[in-house]
Amino acid sequence: MKTYAILLIVWLLSTTTLYAQSPSRPMNSPKLKFLIHVTQSQDATRAALAFLVAKTALEEGHTVSLFLAGDGVRLLQDQTLNELSGLGTGKLREHYDAIVKGNGRFYLSGNSSKARGMTEADLKDKPAEFALPTVLVKLAAESDRILTY
């Protein structure tokens, strides 16, 4: 009976330690490649949430690429970056700055950008480039996780 009690205590301590060390994912788990695809800018909360999730993944050591298409390309315009704030999801500019600091990369649909009057000047000094749908397909194929907003 004594041996059984000791084994039970050891088992309980080991599982408690395991759960205490891994609140969201196990230690030493592999880093993942995330693709975050954003297609809208009208809903400030969803737009800021996409950038917040990208920022969070980078802070956890993952690799992140964001592909902006449709109205989502407007999120990299300076006016939008400076003014957009989501309800409970924070300020777009703060998330963007953290993404840049964490080496996140932005790809903007060339066709969507052209249709909305965006030019190279909108991307000046930003880790961003215009891209064709083939780039989106390539990023998706290379990613471990894809999130869409």
VOZAVO-313053 format. One record per atom (N, C-alpha, C): residue number from 1; residue in three letters; atom name; y, z, x. Coordinates in steps of 0.05 Angstrom, whole numbers, plus 5000, padded with zeros to 4 digits. Each point is the difference from the previous one (the first is absolute). Example, Ala and Ser with C-alpha at 12.3 -4.5 7.8 and 13.67 -1.06 7.14 Angstrom:
2
+-----+-----+----+------+------+------+
|   k |   r |  a |   c2 |   c3 |   c1 |
+-----+-----+----+------+------+------+
|   1 | ala |  N | 4886 | 5156 | 5264 |
|   1 | ala | CA | 5024 | 5000 | 4982 |
|   1 | ala |  C | 5024 | 5000 | 5018 |
|   2 | ser |  N | 5021 | 4986 | 4993 |
|   2 | ser | CA | 5024 | 5001 | 5016 |
|   2 | ser |  C | 5022 | 5014 | 4985 |
+-----+-----+----+------+------+------+
***
This chain:
149
+-----+-----+----+------+------+------+
|   k |   r |  a |   c2 |   c3 |   c1 |
+-----+-----+----+------+------+------+
|   1 | met |  N | 4976 | 5000 | 5017 |
|   1 | met | CA | 5024 | 5000 | 4983 |
|   1 | met |  C | 5025 | 5000 | 5017 |
|   2 | lys |  N | 4999 | 5015 | 5023 |
|   2 | lys | CA | 5023 | 5002 | 5018 |
|   2 | lys |  C | 5006 | 4972 | 5012 |
|   3 | thr |  N | 4979 | 4986 | 5008 |
|   3 | thr | CA | 5003 | 4974 | 5012 |
|   3 | thr |  C | 5012 | 4980 | 4980 |
|   4 | tyr |  N | 4991 | 5002 | 4975 |
|   4 | tyr | CA | 5011 | 4983 | 4979 |
|   4 | tyr |  C | 5030 | 5005 | 4996 |
|   5 | ala |  N | 5008 | 5025 | 5000 |
|   5 | ala | CA | 5028 | 5007 | 4996 |
|   5 | ala |  C | 5017 | 4989 | 5023 |
|   6 | ile |  N | 4990 | 5003 | 5025 |
|   6 | ile | CA | 5014 | 4990 | 5023 |
|   6 | ile |  C | 5003 | 4970 | 4999 |
|   7 | leu |  N | 4979 | 4986 | 4993 |
|   7 | leu | CA | 5001 | 4971 | 4997 |
|   7 | leu |  C | 5020 | 4991 | 4979 |
|   8 | leu |  N | 5000 | 5015 | 4978 |
|   8 | leu | CA | 5019 | 4993 | 4979 |
|   8 | leu |  C | 5029 | 5004 | 5009 |
|   9 | ile |  N | 5005 | 5021 | 5015 |
|   9 | ile | CA | 5028 | 5006 | 5010 |
|   9 | ile |  C | 5008 | 4978 | 5020 |
|  10 | val |  N | 4981 | 4993 | 5018 |
|  10 | val | CA | 5006 | 4979 | 5019 |
|  10 | val |  C | 5006 | 4974 | 4986 |
|  11 | trp |  N | 4984 | 4993 | 4980 |
|  11 | trp | CA | 5005 | 4975 | 4985 |
|  11 | trp |  C | 5027 | 5000 | 4986 |
|  12 | leu |  N | 5007 | 5023 | 4987 |
|  12 | leu | CA | 5025 | 5002 | 4986 |
|  12 | leu |  C | 5024 | 4997 | 5019 |
|  13 | leu |  N | 4998 | 5013 | 5023 |
|  13 | leu | CA | 5021 | 4998 | 5020 |
|  13 | leu |  C | 5003 | 4972 | 5011 |
|  14 | ser |  N | 4978 | 4986 | 5004 |
|  14 | ser | CA | 5002 | 4973 | 5011 |
|  14 | ser |  C | 5012 | 4981 | 4980 |
|  15 | thr |  N | 4993 | 5002 | 4974 |
|  15 | thr | CA | 5012 | 4982 | 4980 |
|  15 | thr |  C | 5029 | 5007 | 4995 |
|  16 | thr |  N | 5007 | 5025 | 5001 |
|  16 | thr | CA | 5028 | 5008 | 4996 |
|  16 | thr |  C | 5017 | 4989 | 5023 |
|  17 | thr |  N | 4990 | 5001 | 5024 |
|  17 | thr | CA | 5014 | 4989 | 5023 |
|  17 | thr |  C | 5003 | 4970 | 4998 |
|  18 | leu |  N | 4979 | 4987 | 4991 |
|  18 | leu | CA | 5001 | 4971 | 4997 |
|  18 | leu |  C | 5022 | 4992 | 4980 |
|  19 | tyr |  N | 5001 | 5013 | 4977 |
|  19 | tyr | CA | 5019 | 4993 | 4980 |
|  19 | tyr |  C | 5028 | 5008 | 5009 |
|  20 | ala |  N | 5003 | 5021 | 5014 |
|  20 | ala | CA | 5027 | 5009 | 5010 |
|  20 | ala |  C | 5011 | 4980 | 5020 |
|  21 | gln |  N | 4982 | 4987 | 5015 |
|  21 | gln | CA | 5010 | 4981 | 5020 |
|  21 | gln |  C | 5006 | 4972 | 4989 |
|  22 | ser |  N | 4990 | 4994 | 4976 |
|  22 | ser | CA | 5003 | 4973 | 4991 |
|  22 | ser |  C | 5011 | 4999 | 4971 |
|  23 | pro |  N | 5026 | 5006 | 4997 |
|  23 | pro | CA | 5011 | 5000 | 4973 |
|  23 | pro |  C | 5000 | 4973 | 4987 |
|  24 | ser |  N | 5004 | 4978 | 5015 |
|  24 | ser | CA | 5001 | 4974 | 4988 |
|  24 | ser |  C | 4978 | 4981 | 5011 |
|  25 | arg |  N | 4993 | 5003 | 5025 |
|  25 | arg | CA | 4979 | 4983 | 5012 |
|  25 | arg |  C | 4989 | 5015 | 5024 |
|  26 | pro |  N | 4976 | 4994 | 5007 |
|  26 | pro | CA | 4987 | 5014 | 5023 |
|  26 | pro |  C | 5015 | 4995 | 5026 |
|  27 | met |  N | 4999 | 5021 | 5017 |
|  27 | met | CA | 5011 | 4997 | 5027 |
|  27 | met |  C | 4986 | 4977 | 5014 |
|  28 | asn |  N | 5013 | 4987 | 5019 |
|  28 | asn | CA | 4989 | 4979 | 5016 |
|  28 | asn |  C | 4992 | 4975 | 4983 |
|  29 | ser |  N | 5010 | 4998 | 4976 |
|  29 | ser | CA | 4993 | 4977 | 4984 |
|  29 | ser |  C | 5016 | 4976 | 5011 |
|  30 | pro |  N | 4990 | 4976 | 4997 |
|  30 | pro | CA | 5013 | 4977 | 5012 |
|  30 | pro |  C | 5027 | 4994 | 4987 |
|  31 | lys |  N | 5018 | 4990 | 5016 |
|  31 | lys | CA | 5026 | 4992 | 4989 |
|  31 | lys |  C | 4996 | 4974 | 4985 |
|  32 | leu |  N | 5015 | 4997 | 4978 |
|  32 | leu | CA | 4997 | 4977 | 4983 |
|  32 | leu |  C | 5023 | 4981 | 5001 |
|  33 | lys |  N | 4996 | 4975 | 4992 |
|  33 | lys | CA | 5021 | 4980 | 4998 |
|  33 | lys |  C | 5007 | 4997 | 4970 |
|  34 | phe |  N | 5024 | 5007 | 4993 |
|  34 | phe | CA | 5009 | 4998 | 4972 |
|  34 | phe |  C | 5018 | 4975 | 4997 |
|  35 | leu |  N | 4996 | 4987 | 4978 |
|  35 | leu | CA | 5019 | 4979 | 4991 |
|  35 | leu |  C | 5012 | 5010 | 4974 |
|  36 | ile |  N | 5026 | 5000 | 4999 |
|  36 | ile | CA | 5014 | 5008 | 4975 |
|  36 | ile |  C | 5015 | 4976 | 4991 |
|  37 | his |  N | 4993 | 4990 | 4976 |
|  37 | his | CA | 5011 | 4976 | 4988 |
|  37 | his |  C | 5019 | 5008 | 4978 |
|  38 | val |  N | 5025 | 4993 | 5003 |
|  38 | val | CA | 5021 | 5008 | 4981 |
|  38 | val |  C | 5012 | 4975 | 4987 |
|  39 | thr |  N | 4999 | 4999 | 4974 |
|  39 | thr | CA | 5009 | 4976 | 4986 |
|  39 | thr |  C | 5023 | 5004 | 4981 |
|  40 | gln |  N | 5011 | 5024 | 5000 |
|  40 | gln | CA | 5023 | 5005 | 4982 |
|  40 | gln |  C | 5020 | 5019 | 5012 |
|  41 | ser |  N | 5024 | 4999 | 4991 |
|  41 | ser | CA | 5021 | 5018 | 5009 |
|  41 | ser |  C | 5016 | 5013 | 4977 |
|  42 | gln |  N | 4994 | 4992 | 4976 |
|  42 | gln | CA | 5015 | 5009 | 4977 |
|  42 | gln |  C | 4994 | 5030 | 4994 |
|  43 | asp |  N | 4976 | 5009 | 5004 |
|  43 | asp | CA | 4992 | 5027 | 4995 |
|  43 | asp |  C | 5004 | 5016 | 5026 |
|  44 | ala |  N | 5023 | 5014 | 5002 |
|  44 | ala | CA | 5007 | 5013 | 5025 |
|  44 | ala |  C | 4979 | 5021 | 5009 |
|  45 | thr |  N | 4988 | 5013 | 4981 |
|  45 | thr | CA | 4980 | 5020 | 5006 |
|  45 | thr |  C | 4975 | 4988 | 5012 |
|  46 | arg |  N | 4990 | 4978 | 4989 |
|  46 | arg | CA | 4977 | 4986 | 5011 |
|  46 | arg |  C | 5006 | 4988 | 5027 |
|  47 | ala |  N | 5024 | 4989 | 5003 |
|  47 | ala | CA | 5007 | 4988 | 5026 |
|  47 | ala |  C | 5001 | 5021 | 5022 |
|  48 | ala |  N | 5014 | 5022 | 4994 |
|  48 | ala | CA | 5002 | 5022 | 5020 |
|  48 | ala |  C | 4972 | 5011 | 5006 |
|  49 | leu |  N | 4983 | 5002 | 4979 |
|  49 | leu | CA | 4973 | 5010 | 5003 |
|  49 | leu |  C | 4984 | 4983 | 5020 |
|  50 | ala |  N | 5003 | 4974 | 4998 |
|  50 | ala | CA | 4985 | 4982 | 5019 |
|  50 | ala |  C | 5008 | 5006 | 5029 |
|  51 | phe |  N | 5026 | 5004 | 5004 |
|  51 | phe | CA | 5009 | 5006 | 5027 |
|  51 | phe |  C | 4992 | 5028 | 5009 |
|  52 | leu |  N | 5000 | 5019 | 4981 |
|  52 | leu | CA | 4992 | 5028 | 5006 |
|  52 | leu |  C | 4971 | 5000 | 5008 |
|  53 | val |  N | 4983 | 4985 | 4986 |
|  53 | val | CA | 4971 | 4999 | 5007 |
|  53 | val |  C | 4997 | 4988 | 5028 |
|  54 | ala |  N | 5014 | 4979 | 5006 |
|  54 | ala | CA | 4999 | 4987 | 5026 |
|  54 | ala |  C | 5008 | 5020 | 5022 |
|  55 | lys |  N | 5022 | 5013 | 4995 |
|  55 | lys | CA | 5010 | 5021 | 5019 |
|  55 | lys |  C | 4978 | 5021 | 5005 |
|  56 | thr |  N | 4988 | 5010 | 4978 |
|  56 | thr | CA | 4980 | 5021 | 5002 |
|  56 | thr |  C | 4976 | 4990 | 5016 |
|  57 | ala |  N | 4990 | 4976 | 4995 |
|  57 | ala | CA | 4977 | 4989 | 5014 |
|  57 | ala |  C | 5007 | 4998 | 5030 |
|  58 | leu |  N | 5024 | 4992 | 5007 |
|  58 | leu | CA | 5007 | 4998 | 5028 |
|  58 | leu |  C | 5001 | 5028 | 5013 |
|  59 | glu |  N | 5011 | 5019 | 4985 |
|  59 | glu | CA | 5001 | 5028 | 5011 |
|  59 | glu |  C | 4972 | 5011 | 5005 |
|  60 | glu |  N | 4980 | 4990 | 4985 |
|  60 | glu | CA | 4973 | 5009 | 5004 |
|  60 | glu |  C | 4985 | 4984 | 5021 |
|  61 | gly |  N | 5015 | 4982 | 5013 |
|  61 | gly | CA | 4988 | 4985 | 5023 |
|  61 | gly |  C | 4988 | 4973 | 4993 |
|  62 | his |  N | 5003 | 4991 | 4976 |
|  62 | his | CA | 4989 | 4975 | 4992 |
|  62 | his |  C | 5019 | 4977 | 5007 |
|  63 | thr |  N | 4990 | 4975 | 4998 |
|  63 | thr | CA | 5017 | 4976 | 5004 |
|  63 | thr |  C | 5008 | 4990 | 4972 |
|  64 | val |  N | 5025 | 4992 | 4998 |
|  64 | val | CA | 5010 | 4991 | 4974 |
|  64 | val |  C | 5016 | 4974 | 5002 |
|  65 | ser |  N | 4993 | 4981 | 4982 |
|  65 | ser | CA | 5016 | 4976 | 4996 |
|  65 | ser |  C | 5008 | 5000 | 4971 |
|  66 | leu |  N | 5025 | 4992 | 4995 |
|  66 | leu | CA | 5010 | 4996 | 4973 |
|  66 | leu |  C | 5006 | 4971 | 4996 |
|  67 | phe |  N | 4989 | 4989 | 4978 |
|  67 | phe | CA | 5006 | 4972 | 4993 |
|  67 | phe |  C | 5016 | 5001 | 4974 |
|  68 | leu |  N | 5025 | 4991 | 5002 |
|  68 | leu | CA | 5018 | 5000 | 4977 |
|  68 | leu |  C | 5001 | 4972 | 4988 |
|  69 | ala |  N | 4996 | 4998 | 4974 |
|  69 | ala | CA | 5000 | 4974 | 4986 |
|  69 | ala |  C | 5015 | 5003 | 4974 |
|  70 | gly |  N | 5006 | 4978 | 4987 |
|  70 | gly | CA | 5015 | 5001 | 4975 |
|  70 | gly |  C | 5026 | 5015 | 5004 |
|  71 | asp |  N | 5007 | 5016 | 4980 |
|  71 | asp | CA | 5025 | 5015 | 5002 |
|  71 | asp |  C | 4998 | 5022 | 5022 |
|  72 | gly |  N | 4976 | 5006 | 5009 |
|  72 | gly | CA | 4996 | 5020 | 5021 |
|  72 | gly |  C | 5015 | 4993 | 5026 |
|  73 | val |  N | 5005 | 4974 | 5005 |
|  73 | val | CA | 5014 | 4993 | 5025 |
|  73 | val |  C | 5028 | 5012 | 5001 |
|  74 | arg |  N | 5012 | 5006 | 4977 |
|  74 | arg | CA | 5027 | 5011 | 4999 |
|  74 | arg |  C | 5001 | 5028 | 5012 |
|  75 | leu |  N | 4977 | 5013 | 5003 |
|  75 | leu | CA | 5000 | 5027 | 5010 |
|  75 | leu |  C | 5009 | 5002 | 5029 |
|  76 | leu |  N | 5000 | 4978 | 5015 |
|  76 | leu | CA | 5009 | 5001 | 5027 |
|  76 | leu |  C | 5029 | 4991 | 5003 |
|  77 | gln |  N | 5013 | 4994 | 4978 |
|  77 | gln | CA | 5029 | 4995 | 5002 |
|  77 | gln |  C | 5014 | 5026 | 5005 |
|  78 | asp |  N | 5020 | 5000 | 5017 |
|  78 | asp | CA | 5014 | 5025 | 5008 |
|  78 | asp |  C | 5011 | 5015 | 4976 |
|  79 | gln |  N | 5011 | 4986 | 4981 |
|  79 | gln | CA | 5011 | 5014 | 4976 |
|  79 | gln |  C | 4978 | 5015 | 4985 |
|  80 | thr |  N | 4977 | 4987 | 4997 |
|  80 | thr | CA | 4978 | 5013 | 4986 |
|  80 | thr |  C | 4989 | 5024 | 5016 |
|  81 | leu |  N | 4997 | 4995 | 5026 |
|  81 | leu | CA | 4990 | 5022 | 5017 |
|  81 | leu |  C | 5018 | 5025 | 4998 |
|  82 | asn |  N | 5026 | 4995 | 4999 |
|  82 | asn | CA | 5019 | 5022 | 5000 |
|  82 | asn |  C | 5004 | 5014 | 4973 |
|  83 | glu |  N | 4994 | 4985 | 4978 |
|  83 | glu | CA | 5007 | 5011 | 4974 |
|  83 | glu |  C | 4976 | 5009 | 4984 |
|  84 | leu |  N | 4976 | 4988 | 5005 |
|  84 | leu | CA | 4977 | 5006 | 4983 |
|  84 | leu |  C | 4988 | 5028 | 5005 |
|  85 | ser |  N | 4996 | 5014 | 4979 |
|  85 | ser | CA | 4988 | 5027 | 5001 |
|  85 | ser |  C | 4981 | 5003 | 4976 |
|  86 | gly |  N | 4976 | 5007 | 5005 |
|  86 | gly | CA | 4980 | 5003 | 4979 |
|  86 | gly |  C | 5000 | 5029 | 4989 |
|  87 | leu |  N | 4993 | 5002 | 4975 |
|  87 | leu | CA | 4999 | 5027 | 4987 |
|  87 | leu |  C | 4975 | 5014 | 5010 |
|  88 | gly |  N | 5004 | 5019 | 5017 |
|  88 | gly | CA | 4977 | 5015 | 5012 |
|  88 | gly |  C | 4987 | 4986 | 5023 |
|  89 | thr |  N | 5009 | 4977 | 5007 |
|  89 | thr | CA | 4987 | 4985 | 5023 |
|  89 | thr |  C | 5020 | 4996 | 5023 |
|  90 | gly |  N | 5024 | 5009 | 4998 |
|  90 | gly | CA | 5018 | 5000 | 5023 |
|  90 | gly |  C | 5017 | 4975 | 5003 |
|  91 | lys |  N | 5015 | 5001 | 5022 |
|  91 | lys | CA | 5018 | 4978 | 5007 |
|  91 | lys |  C | 4987 | 4978 | 5016 |
|  92 | leu |  N | 5004 | 4976 | 4992 |
|  92 | leu | CA | 4988 | 4977 | 5013 |
|  92 | leu |  C | 5007 | 4999 | 5029 |
|  93 | arg |  N | 5026 | 5004 | 5007 |
|  93 | arg | CA | 5009 | 4999 | 5027 |
|  93 | arg |  C | 4985 | 5019 | 5018 |
|  94 | glu |  N | 4996 | 5025 | 4991 |
|  94 | glu | CA | 4986 | 5020 | 5016 |
|  94 | glu |  C | 4971 | 4991 | 5006 |
|  95 | his |  N | 4987 | 4990 | 4979 |
|  95 | his | CA | 4972 | 4991 | 5004 |
|  95 | his |  C | 4999 | 4975 | 5019 |
|  96 | tyr |  N | 5019 | 4982 | 4996 |
|  96 | tyr | CA | 5001 | 4976 | 5017 |
|  96 | tyr |  C | 5004 | 5008 | 5029 |
|  97 | asp |  N | 5018 | 5018 | 5006 |
|  97 | asp | CA | 5005 | 5009 | 5027 |
|  97 | asp |  C | 4975 | 5012 | 5012 |
|  98 | ala |  N | 4986 | 5016 | 4985 |
|  98 | ala | CA | 4975 | 5013 | 5010 |
|  98 | ala |  C | 4978 | 4978 | 5005 |
|  99 | ile |  N | 4999 | 4980 | 4983 |
|  99 | ile | CA | 4981 | 4978 | 5004 |
|  99 | ile |  C | 5006 | 4985 | 5026 |
| 100 | val |  N | 5025 | 4995 | 5004 |
| 100 | val | CA | 5008 | 4986 | 5025 |
| 100 | val |  C | 4993 | 5017 | 5024 |
| 101 | lys |  N | 5007 | 5026 | 4999 |
| 101 | lys | CA | 4994 | 5018 | 5022 |
| 101 | lys |  C | 4970 | 5002 | 5005 |
| 102 | gly |  N | 4983 | 4998 | 4979 |
| 102 | gly | CA | 4971 | 5001 | 5002 |
| 102 | gly |  C | 4987 | 4973 | 5007 |
| 103 | asn |  N | 5017 | 4980 | 5006 |
| 103 | asn | CA | 4990 | 4973 | 5007 |
| 103 | asn |  C | 4987 | 4985 | 4977 |
| 104 | gly |  N | 5009 | 5006 | 4976 |
| 104 | gly | CA | 4992 | 4984 | 4977 |
| 104 | gly |  C | 5012 | 4972 | 5002 |
| 105 | arg |  N | 4988 | 4981 | 4986 |
| 105 | arg | CA | 5009 | 4972 | 5002 |
| 105 | arg |  C | 5004 | 4989 | 4972 |
| 106 | phe |  N | 5021 | 4985 | 4996 |
| 106 | phe | CA | 5007 | 4988 | 4974 |
| 106 | phe |  C | 4996 | 4970 | 5001 |
| 107 | tyr |  N | 4988 | 4989 | 4979 |
| 107 | tyr | CA | 4998 | 4971 | 4997 |
| 107 | tyr |  C | 5011 | 4994 | 4972 |
| 108 | leu |  N | 5018 | 4980 | 4999 |
| 108 | leu | CA | 5012 | 4993 | 4975 |
| 108 | leu |  C | 4992 | 4971 | 4992 |
| 109 | ser |  N | 4992 | 4997 | 4976 |
| 109 | ser | CA | 4992 | 4974 | 4990 |
| 109 | ser |  C | 5024 | 4981 | 5005 |
| 110 | gly |  N | 4995 | 4979 | 5015 |
| 110 | gly | CA | 5021 | 4980 | 5005 |
| 110 | gly |  C | 5010 | 4987 | 4975 |
| 111 | asn |  N | 4982 | 4993 | 4982 |
| 111 | asn | CA | 5008 | 4986 | 4976 |
| 111 | asn |  C | 5016 | 5019 | 4981 |
| 112 | ser |  N | 4991 | 5025 | 4998 |
| 112 | ser | CA | 5014 | 5019 | 4983 |
| 112 | ser |  C | 5028 | 5006 | 5012 |
| 113 | ser |  N | 5001 | 5002 | 5026 |
| 113 | ser | CA | 5026 | 5006 | 5013 |
| 113 | ser |  C | 5019 | 4977 | 4996 |
| 114 | lys |  N | 4991 | 4976 | 5004 |
| 114 | lys | CA | 5017 | 4976 | 4997 |
| 114 | lys |  C | 5010 | 4998 | 4972 |
| 115 | ala |  N | 4983 | 5005 | 4980 |
| 115 | ala | CA | 5008 | 4999 | 4972 |
| 115 | ala |  C | 5021 | 5021 | 4993 |
| 116 | arg |  N | 5001 | 5022 | 5016 |
| 116 | arg | CA | 5019 | 5021 | 4994 |
| 116 | arg |  C | 5023 | 5001 | 5020 |
| 117 | gly |  N | 5003 | 4978 | 5015 |
| 117 | gly | CA | 5023 | 4997 | 5018 |
| 117 | gly |  C | 5000 | 5016 | 5025 |
| 118 | met |  N | 4976 | 5010 | 5008 |
| 118 | met | CA | 4999 | 5016 | 5025 |
| 118 | met |  C | 4998 | 4981 | 5024 |
| 119 | thr |  N | 5012 | 5009 | 5022 |
| 119 | thr | CA | 5001 | 4984 | 5024 |
| 119 | thr |  C | 4992 | 5018 | 5024 |
| 120 | glu |  N | 4999 | 4987 | 5023 |
| 120 | glu | CA | 4994 | 5015 | 5025 |
| 120 | glu |  C | 5019 | 5023 | 5004 |
| 121 | ala |  N | 5025 | 4997 | 4991 |
| 121 | ala | CA | 5020 | 5022 | 5003 |
| 121 | ala |  C | 4991 | 5025 | 4985 |
| 122 | asp |  N | 4985 | 4997 | 4979 |
| 122 | asp | CA | 4990 | 5024 | 4985 |
| 122 | asp |  C | 4979 | 5015 | 5016 |
| 123 | leu |  N | 4987 | 4986 | 5019 |
| 123 | leu | CA | 4979 | 5012 | 5016 |
| 123 | leu |  C | 5009 | 5008 | 5028 |
| 124 | lys |  N | 5025 | 4995 | 5006 |
| 124 | lys | CA | 5010 | 5006 | 5027 |
| 124 | lys |  C | 4996 | 5029 | 5007 |
| 125 | asp |  N | 4988 | 5005 | 5024 |
| 125 | asp | CA | 4995 | 5026 | 5011 |
| 125 | asp |  C | 4979 | 5016 | 4984 |
| 126 | lys |  N | 4984 | 4986 | 4984 |
| 126 | lys | CA | 4979 | 5013 | 4985 |
| 126 | lys |  C | 4973 | 4990 | 5010 |
| 127 | pro |  N | 4979 | 5017 | 5000 |
| 127 | pro | CA | 4974 | 4991 | 5008 |
| 127 | pro |  C | 4987 | 4984 | 4977 |
| 128 | ala |  N | 5012 | 4977 | 4994 |
| 128 | ala | CA | 4992 | 4984 | 4977 |
| 128 | ala |  C | 5001 | 4971 | 5006 |
| 129 | glu |  N | 4984 | 4985 | 4985 |
| 129 | glu | CA | 5001 | 4971 | 5003 |
| 129 | glu |  C | 4992 | 4987 | 4973 |
| 130 | phe |  N | 5009 | 4975 | 4996 |
| 130 | phe | CA | 4992 | 4985 | 4977 |
| 130 | phe |  C | 4972 | 4990 | 5004 |
| 131 | ala |  N | 4984 | 4999 | 4979 |
| 131 | ala | CA | 4972 | 4993 | 5003 |
| 131 | ala |  C | 4990 | 4984 | 4976 |
| 132 | leu |  N | 4981 | 4983 | 5005 |
| 132 | leu | CA | 4987 | 4984 | 4979 |
| 132 | leu |  C | 4977 | 5016 | 4988 |
| 133 | pro |  N | 4989 | 4991 | 4977 |
| 133 | pro | CA | 4977 | 5014 | 4988 |
| 133 | pro |  C | 4976 | 5002 | 5019 |
| 134 | thr |  N | 4998 | 4982 | 5019 |
| 134 | thr | CA | 4977 | 5001 | 5019 |
| 134 | thr |  C | 5001 | 5026 | 5016 |
| 135 | val |  N | 5025 | 5010 | 5005 |
| 135 | val | CA | 5002 | 5025 | 5015 |
| 135 | val |  C | 4991 | 5024 | 4982 |
| 136 | leu |  N | 5007 | 4999 | 4975 |
| 136 | leu | CA | 4990 | 5021 | 4981 |
| 136 | leu |  C | 4970 | 5000 | 4999 |
| 137 | val |  N | 4988 | 4977 | 4999 |
| 137 | val | CA | 4970 | 4998 | 4999 |
| 137 | val |  C | 4989 | 5011 | 5026 |
| 138 | lys |  N | 5011 | 4993 | 5022 |
| 138 | lys | CA | 4991 | 5009 | 5026 |
| 138 | lys |  C | 5002 | 5031 | 5002 |
| 139 | leu |  N | 5023 | 5011 | 4993 |
| 139 | leu | CA | 5004 | 5029 | 5000 |
| 139 | leu |  C | 4980 | 5014 | 4982 |
| 140 | ala |  N | 4995 | 4989 | 4977 |
| 140 | ala | CA | 4981 | 5012 | 4981 |
| 140 | ala |  C | 4972 | 5000 | 5012 |
| 141 | ala |  N | 4993 | 4978 | 5012 |
| 141 | ala | CA | 4973 | 4998 | 5012 |
| 141 | ala |  C | 4996 | 5019 | 5023 |
| 142 | glu |  N | 5021 | 5006 | 5014 |
| 142 | glu | CA | 4998 | 5018 | 5023 |
| 142 | glu |  C | 5004 | 5030 | 4993 |
| 143 | ser |  N | 5008 | 5006 | 4976 |
| 143 | ser | CA | 5006 | 5027 | 4992 |
| 143 | ser |  C | 4976 | 5015 | 4990 |
| 144 | asp |  N | 5001 | 5027 | 5004 |
| 144 | asp | CA | 4980 | 5017 | 4989 |
| 144 | asp |  C | 5006 | 5009 | 4972 |
| 145 | arg |  N | 5026 | 5002 | 4994 |
| 145 | arg | CA | 5009 | 5008 | 4973 |
| 145 | arg |  C | 5024 | 4984 | 4993 |
| 146 | ile |  N | 5001 | 4992 | 4974 |
| 146 | ile | CA | 5023 | 4984 | 4989 |
| 146 | ile |  C | 5011 | 5015 | 4976 |
| 147 | leu |  N | 5025 | 5005 | 5001 |
| 147 | leu | CA | 5014 | 5013 | 4977 |
| 147 | leu |  C | 5021 | 4982 | 4990 |
| 148 | thr |  N | 5003 | 4998 | 4973 |
| 148 | thr | CA | 5019 | 4982 | 4988 |
| 148 | thr |  C | 5019 | 5015 | 4982 |
| 149 | tyr |  N | 5026 | 4994 | 5003 |
| 149 | tyr | CA | 5021 | 5012 | 4984 |
| 149 | tyr |  C | 5017 | 4978 | 4988 |
+-----+-----+----+------+------+------+
***
